Amino acid sequence: MLKLVKAETRQKQFDIIVAPGFVLTELAALVDVLRIANRVCPNPPFAYTYRSLRGGLIESSSGAVVATERVPTPPRADYLFVIGNSDPDQPELSLGRVVKDYTFRGAQVFLLAEAASRYINERGTADLATHWENAAFLRERGARFDATFSLATQQGPVVTCAGMGATVDVVLSVIGRHISGPAKMTVADIMLHEHIRDFATMQPFSGVKTTSTGDEALDQCIKMMQANIEDPLPIGEIVAALGLSNRSLERKFKTYLGTTPNNFYREMRLAKANTLLLNTAMSVREVGLACGFPNGFSAVYKSFYGITPFVLRRQKRAAAQR
């Protein structure tokens, strides 16, 4: 005899906490999955509310503004998502008490990217996930433990997540608990999300998993570059290790990435330098050395970003004082 499963009648409530400088990509990924799920299901199964510690208008790192309500006391949501931030030191990401309030009342909490790294750092807990870039911040700041490079990890009612594009995978996993398999796949199809990754999937470009350029030798080359930021390898040494010619490697970079091996390597090192300048207290000289620029770092940085490292630091201090 066919057993009928009674559909859920109560909407699942998602509280979404944002702080000044929040990452719009992650907010959009979360909300659009919920919005589309409500569209494809006969009875909209999800509700969501934008929240912040103080309520009011909150501006993202890209200038978009959302109207928020204060975090309630006590909270009544089924799920709490805390969106990542352009500033890993944003004080409103320190949410230990808020997390406890939600989990005490049975909610599951998802911390994305910088919110996850803040939680990991404040608890001193290893084997939790955050974005690979934030894991690097923790190491640079002397943490004696490492975050994992999976898309997400769960410890009790708290899930720490890489954030960014992986937010879609995480939210699809959550809504799959409350809607049918076909409905979940329809949501993914509408979003053109071809493959739903599970929590254990390793992050691309993390240094743990090779990149997906479409060429195995190019993937291996980029992995070697990632592993040798502080002491850059000569391109000749890389091609010798890969069993390629210089000309062959140049063609691969031109075809798949539209640049040269040297330019790609330099930009990768400058990107790390920019991250360290914005998010650590390392001196400009220390940043240059850490990214393979023992000499002329400021000039190279300015030629790429149009500003010197010293001016960037000054602007950051001025913004923090506003």
TANOR-V170045 format. One line per field, one symbol per residue. ss: DSSP state (H for helix, E for strand, C for the rest). phi: phi as a letter, one per 30 degrees, with the letter a starting at -180 (. if undefined). psi: psi as a letter, one per 30 degrees, with the letter a starting at -180 (. if undefined). Layout:
BEGIN
ss->???
phi->???
psi->???
END
This chain:
BEGIN
ss->CCCCCCCCCCCEEEEEECCCCECHHHHHHHHHHHHHHHHHCCCCCEEEEEEECCCEEEEECCCCEEEEEECCCCCCCCEEEECCECCCCCHHHCCHHHHHHHHHCCCEEEEECHHHHHHHHHHCCCCCECCHHHHHHHHHCCCCCCCECECEEEECCEEEECCCCHHHHHHHHHHCCCCCHHHHHHHHHHCCCCCCCCCCCECECCCCECCCCCCHHHHHHHHHHHHCCCCCCCHHHHHHHHCCCHHHHHHHHHHHHCCCHHHHHHHHHHHHHHHHHHHCCCCHHHHHHHCCCCCCHHHHHHHHHCCCHHHHHHHHHHHHHC
phi->.dcdcdddcdddcccbcbbeidddedddddddddddedddcebedbbbbdbbdcijdbcddcjdbbdbcdddbddbddbbccddbdcdceddddbeddedddddcjdccccchddddddddddicdiccadeddddedddcidcbcddcddabcbidcccbdihddeedddddddddbbdedddddeddddhcdbdddededddidiccddcdjbdddeddddddddbddbeddeeddddddiccedddddddddcbiacedddddddddddedddddbbcddedddeddcibdbidddddddcciadeddedddddddddd
psi->kkkkkkkkfkkkkkkjkllkgljeeeeeeeeeeeeeeeefkejjfkllkklleflakkklfgfkkkklllkljllglekkkjkllfjfgjfgfjheeeeeeeeegglkkkkkceeeeeeeeffhklglklkeeeeeeeefggkglkllglelkkjbgkkklfabffeeeeeeeefffflleeeeeeeeeeghjekjklefkkklgffeklliffkeeeeeeeeeeefieeikkkeeeeeeefhlleeeeeeeeeeffgaleeeeeeeeeeeeeeeeefglgkleeeeeefggifkgeeeeeefefgkleeeeeeeeeeeff.
END
